Each structure stands twice: as C-alpha cells, then as structure tokens.
Amino acid sequence: MVSSERLNPMLVYLIIAFTAVPLIELAILIEVGQHIGVGPTLGLVIITGVLGAFLARSQGSMVLIRIRNEMNNGVMPGDSLIDGVMILCGGILLLTPGLLTDILGFAMVLPFTRPWIKLFIKEKIQKMNKSKIQYRHYR
C-alpha cells in the first residue's frame, strides 16, 4: 500500500537508474550487435572498459597529486575532491557494459569535458542547499 506522501525524488532516481538504464543499455547493445555483429560489439564493450580503466587510473593519480599539493599549500581542495569523485564514478560507469554509460563515463573522466559536468553538479548542489535553507526558514 502506497501512502499519500510524495515519493522521495532520490528513490525515483534510484529506481530509474537500476531498472530503466540497464534495459535501455541492453536494447542499444542488441541493436548495435545486429548492425555490426556480436564479436565487434563485444570487442567494443571490452575496449571501452579497458581504455576507461586506464584513463580513470591516470586521471585519478593526477587528481590525487593535485589534492596533496593543495593541502600542503594550505588550500582546501574542493574542486579537486569533486574531480576525484567524478573520476571514480566515471570509472565505474566505464566498467559497466553499455554504450550510454560509456559516454557518460568518458565525459566524467576526460579532463576537457569534466568542467562542464562539474559546473552542473555545483549548480544542483547550490540549488538543493538553497531550497533546504528556505524550507528551514519557513518552518
């Protein structure tokens, strides 16, 4: 029985992430497999996984060095920490079989696309914080 309360938006996102995304990925892989064949499709999935793992490792190492340098200089490594989390998530997405997750994973790992995603994340966090502050103010 569903209560009359509104569903938590995070729960909705998780349901979508764990049901719809794999189904969409499977449909895309089947379609690609029908066009280029099973072998090349499997090869594509394996190559993106291996390439993504190496890329995530090298970018992650660079970010760890940057975090260490910032902390040694007495600077709070806020942006670098976000970069590190994005690289970790991107690496996980790249190891997940599927073309959509690979595109998002590469976007999170590559240093020239990461700033755009980071800007989006920062805006979302600011928006969430602002709505929480307003909610507390009117309580």
N, C-alpha and C positions, 0 to 999 in steps of 0.2 A: 504494500500500500504506500503510495507516494503522499507525503504531507503537502499541505498547501504552501509551505515555504518555498521560496525560489531556490533552484539548484545552484550550488556553488559554481561559479564560472570555471574555476580550476578543474573541478570534477568533469565538466563538459569537455574541456580541452584534453584531459587525460583519456576520456572515452574515445574522442576522435583520434587522438594520437595512437591508441592501441588497437583500434578496430578499423577505422576508415583508411588510415595511411597504409597499413600493410596490404589491404585489399586493392587499393589504387596501385601500389608498387607491383603487386602480383599481376594485375591486369596489364600494366605497361610492359613488364618483362615478358609476358606471354605474347603481346603484340610485337615487340621487338624481335623475339625469338621466331615468330612466324615470318618476319621480313628478312632477317639476316641469318637465321638458323640458330640451333641450340648451342653449338660449340662456340661461335663468336659471341653469343650473348653471355654464356658462362665466362668466357675469357674477359669480356668487358667488365663483368662484375668482379672478377678476381683482380684484374689490373687496377681498377679504381680503388679496391680495398688495399692492395699492397702500396700503390702510389700514395694513397691517403695516409696510410700508417707512417710511411717515411716522412711525408710532408708535415704531418702533425708532430712527429718527434722532433724534427729540425726546428719548426716554428716554436714549439713548446720550450725547447732548450734556449732559444734566443730570448723568449719572454722571461724565463727564469733568471737568466743573466741580467736582463733589464730590471727585474724586480729587486734582485740582490744589489745592483748598483744604486738604484733609487733609495733603498733602505739604508745602505751605507752612507749615502749623502744626506740622510735625514728627511727624505721626501716620502710621503705616503704614496704607495704605488697603486692608486685607484684604477687608472686606465689600464695599467699593466695587468692587474688582477682580473679585470673584465676580459682582457685579451686572453689570458690564461684559461679562464672558464670557457670562453668561446672556442679556443683551440681544442680543449678537452671534449666539448660537446660535438664539435665538427669532426674530430677523430672518431668518436663513437658512431656518428652518422655515416661516415665513410666506410666503417667496417660492417655496417648494416647493409645487407643486399638490397639493391633498388636504385633506380636512376634519380628519382626525386630527392631521396635522402643524400645521394652522392652530390647532387648540385648544391643543396643547402650546406652539406659538409665542406665542400671545397670553398664555398663562399665564406664560411666561418674560419677556415684555416688560412686561406691566401691573404697575405698582408695588404694587398691593394683593394680587396673587397670588404675586409673586416671593419674598417672605419664606418662604412655606411650602416652595417648591421649594428655596430656598437652605438651609433647615434640613435637608431631606432629603439634599442634596448634602454638607453638612458632616458629617452623621452617617455617610454612606457613606465619606467620606474618613477620618474618625476610625477607623472600623471596619477599613478597609484598612491604615492605619498601625499599628493595634494588632495585627493579625494578622501583619504583617511583623516587628514588634518581637518577638512571641512566637516566630516562626519562627527568627529570628536567635538568640534566647536558647537555644533547644533544639538548635541545630546543633552 
